[in-house]
Amino acid sequence: MRLVGIVVAATLGWTTFAGAAGTAADRCEASKLHAAGKKSYCRAREAAKGVLGHVPGYAKCDAAFVAAFAKAEAGAGSGVCPTQGDAPALETHLDAAGDAVLAALAGTRFVDNGDGTVTDTQTRLVWEQKTDDGTLHDKDELYTWSNGVEAPDGTAFTVFLGGLNNCASAGGYLYSGGFAGHCDWRLPTITELWTIFPVCPPGPPCLDPVFGPLGVASAYWSGTTGSDPATAWFVHYGVGGGAEADKNAFGYVRAVRGGW
């Protein structure tokens, strides 16, 4: 009987926590976390079927997740849950995390997320892909690190990162907009840049094609200041190697976020 009770309770959504301690908002949040965990488990189970040659049924995992979120919000009452209508955004994050785990277990390092980004399954860094379409992501766009001598106020920060992180908030906690749905893009450190710049015989370009096309010179700024406060480190993907350059010089950029 106890096992049956547990199984039944696990299917009830928000009402699972109706008798639990905490406010209605707390119980709504707990129900959503419960639904997120069930979705992740469901997708992992279906992915395992795919590895064994069967067709994974991800649709049922997705449908159950969306229904559970709707039930949690409806059961709590209008405006009670800390967030509302966030199932699609959170579903994207959960699916990306599951895909990255699947790729890592399969021995795949770089995963194309299908939204203009690439996940490195070794470092968990998420990188911007470059394009050849004249947008902020274009491989041929050049930016400065500093508008003066030392401060991070050049176009790499004001125009490039400013454009990627152009987000809006509602109620001070729910953010929308931003490149690939995120608002925390930054320039990588020099150490992070080296992680995607492997030793690559017989020669350059030394970058996996999944990251998109390289610029003409392909010297990419890092966010790391050099030995002189007026310089910053860059990595040159086109010919190999790296060095320091004056911060008011022009260089290419590649945004990153996350990590372990």
Backbone hydrogen bonds, N-H to C=O, Kabsch-Sander energy under -0.5 kcal/mol:
donor,donor_aa,acceptor,acceptor_aa,energy
5,G,1,M,-2.4
6,I,2,R,-2.0
7,V,3,L,-2.3
8,V,4,V,-2.6
9,A,5,G,-2.5
10,A,6,I,-1.9
11,T,8,V,-1.6
12,L,9,A,-1.4
15,T,12,L,-1.2
16,T,13,G,-1.8
17,F,14,W,-1.7
18,A,15,T,-1.3
20,A,17,F,-1.4
27,R,23,T,-2.4
28,C,24,A,-2.1
29,E,25,A,-2.4
30,A,26,D,-2.6
31,S,27,R,-2.3
32,K,28,C,-2.1
33,L,29,E,-2.3
34,H,30,A,-2.4
35,A,31,S,-2.4
36,A,32,K,-2.4
37,G,33,L,-2.4
38,K,34,H,-2.1
39,K,35,A,-2.2
40,S,36,A,-2.3
41,Y,37,G,-2.3
42,C,38,K,-2.6
43,R,39,K,-2.9
44,A,40,S,-2.1
45,R,41,Y,-2.4
46,E,42,C,-2.3
47,A,43,R,-2.6
48,A,44,A,-2.0
49,K,45,R,-1.4
50,G,46,E,-1.9
51,V,47,A,-2.2
52,L,48,A,-1.4
53,G,50,G,-1.6
54,H,49,K,-2.7
58,Y,56,P,-1.0
60,K,57,G,-0.7
61,C,57,G,-0.8
62,D,58,Y,-2.3
63,A,59,A,-2.6
64,A,60,K,-2.0
65,F,61,C,-1.8
66,V,62,D,-2.4
67,A,63,A,-2.2
68,A,64,A,-2.2
69,F,65,F,-2.2
70,A,66,V,-2.2
71,K,67,A,-2.3
72,A,68,A,-2.2
73,E,69,F,-2.1
74,A,70,A,-2.4
75,G,71,K,-2.8
76,A,72,A,-1.7
77,G,73,E,-1.4
80,V,77,G,-1.8
81,C,77,G,-0.6
90,L,86,D,-2.4
91,E,87,A,-2.6
92,T,88,P,-1.7
93,H,89,A,-1.5
94,L,90,L,-2.6
95,D,91,E,-2.6
96,A,92,T,-2.3
97,A,93,H,-2.3
98,G,94,L,-2.3
99,D,95,D,-2.6
100,A,96,A,-2.2
101,V,97,A,-2.0
102,L,98,G,-2.3
103,A,99,D,-2.5
104,A,100,A,-2.5
105,L,101,V,-2.4
106,A,102,L,-1.4
107,G,104,A,-1.2
108,T,103,A,-3.0
109,R,107,G,-0.5
111,V,109,R,-0.5
111,V,119,T,-2.6
112,D,110,F,-0.5
113,N,111,V,-0.7
113,N,117,T,-2.2
118,V,127,W,-2.5
119,T,111,V,-2.4
120,D,125,L,-2.7
121,T,109,R,-3.1
121,T,119,T,-0.8
124,R,120,D,-2.8
126,V,257,R,-2.8
127,W,118,V,-3.5
127,W,125,L,-0.5
128,E,255,A,-2.3
129,Q,116,G,-2.9
130,K,211,F,-2.4
131,T,137,H,-2.1
138,D,135,T,-1.9
139,K,131,T,-2.8
141,E,138,D,-1.4
143,Y,251,G,-3.1
145,W,247,K,-1.9
145,W,249,A,-0.6
146,S,247,K,-2.4
153,D,151,A,-2.2
154,G,145,W,-2.0
156,A,144,T,-2.7
157,F,154,G,-1.4
158,T,154,G,-2.6
159,V,155,T,-1.3
160,F,155,T,-2.6
161,L,156,A,-1.8
162,G,157,F,-0.9
163,G,159,V,-1.7
164,L,160,F,-2.1
165,N,161,L,-2.5
166,N,163,G,-1.0
167,C,165,N,-2.0
168,A,176,S,-2.6
170,A,174,L,-2.0
173,Y,170,A,-1.1
174,L,170,A,-1.6
175,Y,173,Y,-0.7
176,S,168,A,-2.8
178,G,166,N,-0.9
179,F,164,L,-2.7
181,G,178,G,-2.0
182,H,179,F,-1.7
186,R,256,V,-2.0
193,L,189,T,-2.2
194,W,190,I,-1.8
195,T,191,T,-0.9
195,T,192,E,-0.6
196,I,192,E,-0.6
196,I,193,L,-1.1
197,F,194,W,-1.4
203,G,200,C,-1.5
206,C,237,Y,-2.0
207,L,205,P,-1.2
211,F,208,D,-2.0
212,G,209,P,-2.1
220,Y,218,S,-0.8
220,Y,235,V,-3.1
221,W,252,Y,-3.2
222,S,233,W,-2.3
223,G,188,P,-3.3
225,T,223,G,-0.5
226,G,228,D,-0.5
226,G,231,T,-2.7
231,T,228,D,-2.6
232,A,245,A,-2.2
233,W,224,T,-2.6
234,F,243,A,-2.6
235,V,220,Y,-2.0
236,H,241,G,-3.2
237,Y,218,S,-2.1
237,Y,235,V,-0.9
240,G,236,H,-1.8
243,A,234,F,-1.5
245,A,232,A,-2.2
247,K,230,A,-2.7
249,A,246,D,-2.0
251,G,143,Y,-2.5
252,Y,219,A,-2.7
256,V,186,R,-2.2
257,R,126,V,-1.6
259,G,124,R,-1.1
260,W,123,T,-1.0
